[in-house]
Every structure is written in C-alpha cells, then in structure tokens.
Amino acid sequence: MEQKRNIVFDMGGVLVVWDPDRFVRDLALSSEDAALIRREVYGNTEWAMMDRGELTAEAFRALVYPRLPERLRDAAERAAFHWTDARLEIPGMHELLEDLKRAGHSLYLLSNASLQHHDYWPKYPIARRIDPSRVFISADVNLLKPEPAIYERFLAEYGLDPATCVFIDDNPINVLYARLAGMDGIVCFGEADRLRSDLHARGAL
C-alpha cells in the first residue's frame, strides 16, 4: 500500500514567483535607481528581520526609507509591500497540488515570510490548495529557515514524524537543513514538471 506523505512546500520560488530583479525592473527606474532599490529594500538585514518577525512594516519603513532619496520612497513601498499585487504563480503547481491531495497526501506551507503574509497569501488562488491551519510562517515563530529550530518547531506543531515528510524549497541550504532534521528534501526552482517527476520517483504520485 502506498505510504501517505506530508508534503511541505516553501512559498516563493516554488508556488509563487519570487523574483526581486523582476519586481524592481517592473518599477521602470533608471539602472542606478533600480540597483539602489534592489540593495536597500531586499539586500539588507531589515528584510530578513521582517521575515523573522523582529521588525514590523512600520519599523522597516523607518529604518530603510531614510537611506533612499525622497523620490524613491514610493518605489521602495511598492517593492517592499506590493510585490504580491500581481499574484504571480508558478505554472503547473495548481494541478500538482491537486493531484497530491487526490492521492491522499497532506500539504503544508513552511515559508520565510513577514507578518504581511497573512494579508497577501489568502489572495493567491493557489492558497486554496493548502489548509490555512497548515500554513507555518517564520515571522509567527521568530525563526528563519535554515535555523534548525524552525524545522523542529514545525514538526512539533503538527506532530509529524520527519520520516513521513518531503520538504520542497528553492534554496538548497534550506533543503539540506530539512534533511538534517530527518525529512526527505527536494530542491525545486519553480519547475512543476520536474517536481512532479521527483515526487513520482518517491512513490508520491
């Protein structure tokens, strides 16, 4: 009899598009201004601190925006807090998640994300494929992947045996630490067909 698995997905780069270069390019700035926004919004520790739940959006603005010229504040706001407005999803993932559910597997989300996730994630159509009670966000627990404690906390939260879990992420380091926590792991760069093949090889489909 086929073993039912707990399939644990990262969000950005796996289920939805996470591409800071694209987001900045869409702002239609000069190359110099685009590089500045890319560096100050996404490339500093404040972004990770929001994902870890250590900074609110207001605190992020207070720390980051003064480092930018006044003319770029609106662009920074759009880059930081409106990159989800287009609801860009990875092609083929809807169907894959549906097939996994149909096969009897349990689906989870384990993502590094700020508290704003609670507002934008439900607006993505693919969010309907994962039970809201199975969404585990870094900012809620003040931990970040690949800190070992976040995997331990996730497994304990849902009472999961790591040997029954397959963790999927676009960051190889995050996958490595999931494996060290006892889970199987797959590196996925937003390719639904390849992920489907990897899951099929594991007997999940």
C-alpha positions, 0 to 999 in steps of 0.5 A: 500500500502506498505510504501517505506523505506530508508534503511541505512546500516553501512559498516563493520560488516554488508556488509563487514567483519570487523574483526581486530583479523582476519586481524592481525592473517592473518599477521602470527606474533608471539602472542606478535607481533600480540597483539602489532599490534592489540593495536597500529594500531586499539586500539588507538585514531589515528584510530578513528581520521582517521575515523573522518577525523582529521588525514590523512594516512600520519599523522597516519603513523607518529604518530603510526609507531614510537611506533612499532619496525622497523620490524613491520612497514610493518605489521602495513601498511598492517593492517592499509591500506590493510585490504580491499585487500581481499574484504571480504563480508558478505554472503547473503547481495548481494541478500538482497540488491537486493531484497530491491531495487526490492521492491522499497526501497532506500539504503544508506551507513552511515559508520565510515570510513577514507578518504581511503574509497573512494579508497577501497569501489568502489572495493567491488562488493557489492558497486554496490548495493548502489548509490555512491551519497548515500554513507555518510562517517564520515571522509567527515563530521568530525563526528563519529557515535554515535555523534548525529550530524552525524545522523542529518547531514545525514538526512539533506543531503538527506532530509529524514524524520527519520520516513521513515528510518531503520538504520542497524549497528553492534554496538548497541550504534550506533543503539540506537543513530539512534533511538534517532534521530527518525529512526527505528534501527536494530542491525545486526552482519553480519547475512543476514538471520536474517536481512532479517527476521527483515526487513520482520517483518517491512513490508520491504520485 
